[in-house]
Amino acid sequence: MNILQPLLPVLGAVLVALVLSAFVTEPLRWFAVKVGLTDRPAAHKAHARPTPYLGGVAVAVGTLLPVFVFTGHWNAQLTTLVLTTMVIAALGLLDDVKTLPPKPRLLVEVACAAAVVVSGARMQVSGVYWVDVLLTTAWIVILTNSFNLLDNMDGAAGSTAAATAAVLAVYAFLTGRGGIGILLACLAAACGGFLCHNWPPARVFMGDAGSLLIGFVISCSSVHLIGPAKGLSALAGLGLVTFLATVDTTLVMISRSTNGRSWLQGGTDHVSHRLRKLGLGTQPVAMTLFVAAGATTLLGVLVAGRVLPAPILLAAVAAAMAMAVALLLRVPVYTELVERETKAEPEYV
């Protein structure tokens, strides 16, 4: 009993997060349908029928509420992270209800990221304080939006986040960061509960309220946990933890630029869509993302913990990212999209 006692708050938080997210999602889905908060099919979207939003609110409730109840590890860093996460979730919800202009949204994201960095989350890459502060703030904002882009297919964002957060949570507990560990464990469990409704074929989408929260918590937590590794270890570790999000964002930016398409224009040109083009079904794609995210995050924490050599892994990460992007760029995705766009007015995200 003495061995298990320290685990009881964690297990309680995980169970509450899982149940809350799973059970809160359905009434939120019903409410979204009633008020017309639905994502309607369009030329650049993969789903075929109107699907309600607000699943991200369930993820937010499942992630944050158990932290207030079960954690006993409050400090300035965790308090700042939780409060700014609440702001990011509210920003995403507002964007779901009424699409926000890019500049105000970006300003709020930068302010929240800066607050987390000032509280003590910082990549120690250059050795120059203000350079590292700016790099860390920019990195958090970019990765927050990269995870937002991953929410492009049934089960994709939830699966990736669940695996990444679960591995990071274990690392947090092993390194004595119990507060961040509970937050990450709750995020993983909340994503698991949400996937009961979002697993292909999805009955509800998380929307920006969920995807921005996921990206913000994972990017900030990974800086807290891996940033102190310094230098190449930090770069390799953070690169591996966010491997899928980085590859997906890089792939989309290059693909749209070379095909004369706006970065802000939606499209079925992400990693998940290209895997579908290669013959995988929607459920196997979600499982592939889950396994890949878990594996790369595990490698990331092993590098940060100095179990694996950083220089070799950093070179391997860069090579793997370049190869993945190059191979996926060869998958044709725009032919059918252009045909659909000639029949429907394009929308922008």
C-alpha positions in Angstrom: 0.0 0.0 0.0 2.9 2.4 0.7 4.3 1.8 -2.7 1.0 2.5 -4.4 0.0 5.5 -2.2 2.0 8.1 -4.2 0.3 6.9 -7.4 -3.3 7.2 -6.1 -3.6 11.0 -6.9 -2.3 10.3 -10.4 -4.6 7.4 -11.0 -7.5 9.3 -9.6 -6.8 12.3 -11.9 -6.4 10.1 -15.0 -9.7 8.3 -14.3 -11.6 11.5 -13.7 -10.1 13.1 -16.9 -11.0 10.0 -18.9 -14.6 9.8 -17.6 -15.2 13.6 -17.7 -14.1 13.9 -21.3 -16.0 10.9 -22.5 -19.3 11.9 -20.8 -19.1 15.6 -21.3 -18.5 15.3 -25.1 -22.0 14.0 -25.9 -24.1 16.8 -24.4 -21.7 19.3 -25.9 -22.1 17.6 -29.3 -25.9 17.8 -28.9 -25.7 21.5 -28.0 -23.4 22.2 -31.0 -26.0 20.6 -33.3 -28.8 22.7 -31.7 -27.1 26.0 -32.2 -25.6 25.2 -35.5 -21.9 25.0 -34.5 -21.0 22.5 -37.2 -18.1 22.0 -39.6 -19.8 21.6 -43.0 -18.3 19.7 -45.9 -16.4 21.8 -48.4 -14.1 21.2 -51.4 -10.9 21.3 -49.3 -12.3 19.1 -46.4 -12.2 15.4 -46.0 -15.5 14.8 -44.2 -18.7 14.1 -46.1 -21.4 15.3 -43.6 -21.8 18.3 -41.2 -20.1 17.5 -38.0 -20.5 19.4 -34.7 -17.7 21.2 -32.9 -17.2 21.7 -29.1 -15.4 18.4 -28.4 -12.4 20.5 -27.5 -14.4 21.9 -24.5 -14.7 18.4 -23.2 -10.9 17.9 -23.7 -10.3 21.2 -21.8 -12.6 20.2 -18.9 -11.1 16.7 -18.7 -7.6 18.1 -18.7 -7.8 21.0 -16.4 -10.4 20.2 -13.8 -8.6 17.1 -12.3 -5.4 19.1 -12.1 -7.1 21.5 -9.6 -8.5 18.6 -7.6 -5.6 16.2 -7.5 -2.3 18.0 -7.8 -0.3 18.9 -4.7 2.7 20.3 -6.7 1.6 23.9 -7.3 4.3 26.4 -8.1 4.7 29.5 -10.2 5.6 27.5 -13.3 2.6 25.1 -13.1 0.2 27.9 -12.1 1.3 30.0 -15.1 1.0 27.0 -17.5 -2.5 26.1 -16.3 -3.8 29.7 -16.4 -2.4 30.4 -19.9 -3.8 27.1 -21.1 -7.2 28.2 -20.0 -6.7 31.4 -22.0 -5.6 29.4 -25.1 -8.7 27.1 -24.8 -11.0 30.2 -24.5 -9.3 31.7 -27.5 -9.8 28.5 -29.5 -13.5 28.3 -28.4 -14.0 31.9 -29.5 -12.4 31.1 -32.9 -14.8 28.1 -33.2 -17.8 30.2 -32.5 -16.7 33.2 -34.6 -13.6 33.0 -36.7 -11.0 35.4 -35.4 -8.6 37.5 -37.5 -5.1 36.1 -37.5 -3.4 39.0 -35.8 -5.4 39.2 -32.5 -5.2 35.4 -32.2 -1.4 35.5 -32.8 -1.0 38.3 -30.2 -2.8 36.3 -27.5 -0.7 33.2 -28.3 2.5 35.1 -28.1 1.5 36.7 -24.8 0.6 33.3 -23.3 3.8 31.7 -24.6 5.9 34.7 -23.2 4.2 34.3 -19.8 5.2 30.6 -19.7 8.8 31.4 -20.7 9.1 34.2 -18.1 7.9 31.7 -15.5 10.9 29.5 -16.2 10.3 27.4 -19.3 13.3 28.0 -21.6 15.3 26.2 -24.2 19.0 26.6 -23.4 20.3 26.4 -27.0 22.4 29.5 -27.6 23.5 30.2 -24.1 22.4 33.9 -24.5 19.4 34.5 -22.2 17.4 36.8 -24.4 18.1 34.8 -27.6 16.8 31.7 -25.9 13.8 33.5 -24.5 12.8 34.7 -28.0 13.5 31.3 -29.6 11.4 29.5 -26.9 8.5 31.9 -27.3 8.5 31.5 -31.1 8.8 27.8 -30.8 5.8 27.4 -28.5 3.7 29.6 -30.8 4.7 27.7 -33.9 4.2 24.3 -32.3 0.9 25.3 -30.8 -0.4 26.0 -34.3 1.3 23.0 -35.8 -0.8 20.7 -33.5 -3.8 22.8 -34.6 -3.0 21.8 -38.2 -2.8 18.1 -37.2 -6.5 18.2 -36.4 -7.4 17.4 -40.0 -8.9 13.9 -39.9 -10.9 11.8 -37.6 -8.8 10.6 -34.7 -5.6 12.2 -35.9 -5.0 15.0 -33.4 -6.4 13.0 -30.4 -4.3 10.0 -31.1 -1.1 12.0 -31.6 -1.7 14.0 -28.4 -2.6 11.0 -26.3 0.6 9.1 -27.2 2.9 12.2 -26.8 1.4 13.4 -23.6 1.4 9.9 -22.0 5.2 9.4 -22.7 6.0 12.9 -21.5 4.0 12.4 -18.4 6.0 9.3 -17.4 9.2 11.3 -18.0 7.9 14.2 -15.9 7.2 11.9 -12.9 10.6 10.2 -13.3 12.4 13.6 -13.2 10.4 14.9 -10.2 8.0 17.2 -12.1 4.8 15.8 -10.6 2.6 18.8 -11.3 3.4 18.9 -15.0 3.2 15.1 -15.0 -0.4 15.2 -13.7 -1.3 17.8 -16.3 0.1 15.7 -19.1 -1.5 12.5 -17.8 -4.8 14.2 -17.7 -4.4 15.5 -21.2 -3.6 12.0 -22.4 -6.6 10.6 -20.6 -8.9 13.4 -21.8 -7.9 12.8 -25.4 -8.6 9.1 -24.8 -12.1 9.9 -23.6 -12.7 12.3 -26.5 -11.5 9.6 -29.0 -14.6 7.5 -28.0 -16.6 10.1 -30.0 -13.9 11.2 -32.5 -12.6 7.8 -33.6 -13.4 7.2 -37.3 -16.1 7.8 -38.3 -16.2 10.9 -36.0 -19.4 12.1 -34.5 -17.8 15.3 -33.2 -14.7 17.5 -33.8 -12.6 19.1 -31.1 -12.2 22.4 -33.0 -9.6 25.0 -32.1 -10.6 24.9 -28.5 -9.1 21.4 -28.3 -6.3 21.5 -30.8 -4.8 24.8 -29.6 -5.0 23.6 -26.0 -3.2 20.3 -27.0 -0.5 22.1 -28.9 0.1 24.6 -26.2 0.3 22.1 -23.3 2.6 19.7 -25.2 4.9 22.5 -26.5 5.2 24.2 -23.1 5.5 21.0 -21.1 8.2 19.7 -23.4 10.2 22.9 -23.0 9.8 22.6 -19.2 11.0 19.0 -19.3 13.5 18.8 -22.1 14.7 22.4 -22.5 17.0 22.2 -19.5 19.0 19.4 -21.3 20.8 22.2 -23.1 22.4 22.4 -26.5 22.2 19.5 -28.9 20.3 17.3 -26.4 17.5 19.9 -26.1 17.3 20.4 -29.9 17.2 16.7 -30.6 14.8 15.9 -27.8 12.3 18.7 -28.7 12.6 17.8 -32.4 11.7 14.2 -31.6 8.8 15.0 -29.3 7.2 17.3 -31.9 8.3 15.2 -34.9 4.9 14.6 -36.4 3.7 18.2 -36.0 6.9 19.6 -37.4 6.8 17.2 -40.5 3.1 18.0 -41.1 3.6 21.8 -40.9 6.7 21.7 -43.1 5.1 19.4 -45.6 2.0 21.6 -46.0 4.0 24.9 -46.2 6.3 23.5 -48.9 3.5 21.8 -50.8 1.2 24.8 -50.9 4.0 27.2 -51.8 5.2 25.2 -54.7 1.6 24.7 -55.9 0.7 28.4 -55.7 -1.8 27.9 -52.9 -2.2 30.1 -49.8 -0.8 28.8 -46.5 -4.2 29.8 -44.9 -6.3 27.9 -47.4 -7.5 24.6 -46.1 -6.7 21.4 -48.0 -6.5 17.6 -47.8 -2.7 17.8 -48.2 -1.6 16.8 -44.7 0.4 13.7 -43.6 -2.8 11.9 -42.7 -4.4 12.6 -46.1 -1.4 11.4 -48.0 -1.3 8.2 -46.0 -4.9 7.7 -47.0 -3.9 8.2 -50.6 -1.3 5.5 -50.2 -4.1 3.1 -49.3 -4.4 3.2 -45.5 -7.9 3.5 -44.1 -8.8 6.3 -41.6 -8.5 4.1 -38.5 -5.1 2.6 -39.6 -3.9 6.2 -40.2 -5.0 7.2 -36.7 -3.2 4.2 -35.2 -0.1 4.9 -37.3 0.1 8.4 -35.9 -0.5 7.1 -32.4 2.4 4.6 -32.6 4.7 7.1 -34.4 4.1 9.8 -31.9 4.7 7.5 -29.0 7.9 6.2 -30.5 9.4 9.5 -31.4 8.5 11.0 -28.0 10.1 8.1 -26.2 13.3 8.7 -28.3 13.1 12.4 -27.4 13.0 11.8 -23.6 15.8 9.2 -23.9 18.0 11.9 -25.6 17.1 14.5 -23.0 17.9 12.0 -20.3 21.3 11.4 -21.9 20.5 7.7 -22.5 21.0 8.2 -26.2 23.7 10.3 -27.9 22.4 13.8 -28.9 24.6 14.5 -31.9 23.7 11.2 -33.7 20.0 11.6 -32.9 19.9 15.2 -34.0 21.4 14.3 -37.4 19.0 11.4 -37.6 16.0 13.6 -36.8 16.9 16.2 -39.4 17.5 13.4 -42.0 14.3 11.6 -41.1 12.2 14.8 -41.3 13.7 15.7 -44.7 13.2 12.2 -46.0 9.6 12.0 -44.7 8.7 15.4 -46.3 10.4 14.5 -49.6 8.6 11.2 -49.9 5.2 12.5 -48.9 5.5 15.4 -51.4 5.5 12.8 -54.1 2.0 11.7 -53.2 -0.5 13.6 -55.5 -3.2 15.4 -53.4 -4.3 18.4 -55.5 -5.8 16.8 -58.6 -9.0 15.8 -57.0 -9.0 18.9 -54.8 -8.9 21.2 -57.8 -11.8 19.2 -59.4 -13.9 19.6 -56.2 -13.0 23.3 -56.0 -14.5 23.9 -59.4 -17.8 22.7 -58.2 -17.8 24.4 -54.8 -16.9 27.8 -53.4 -13.6 27.4 -51.5 -13.6 28.2 -47.8 -10.6 29.5 -45.7 -9.4 28.4 -42.3 
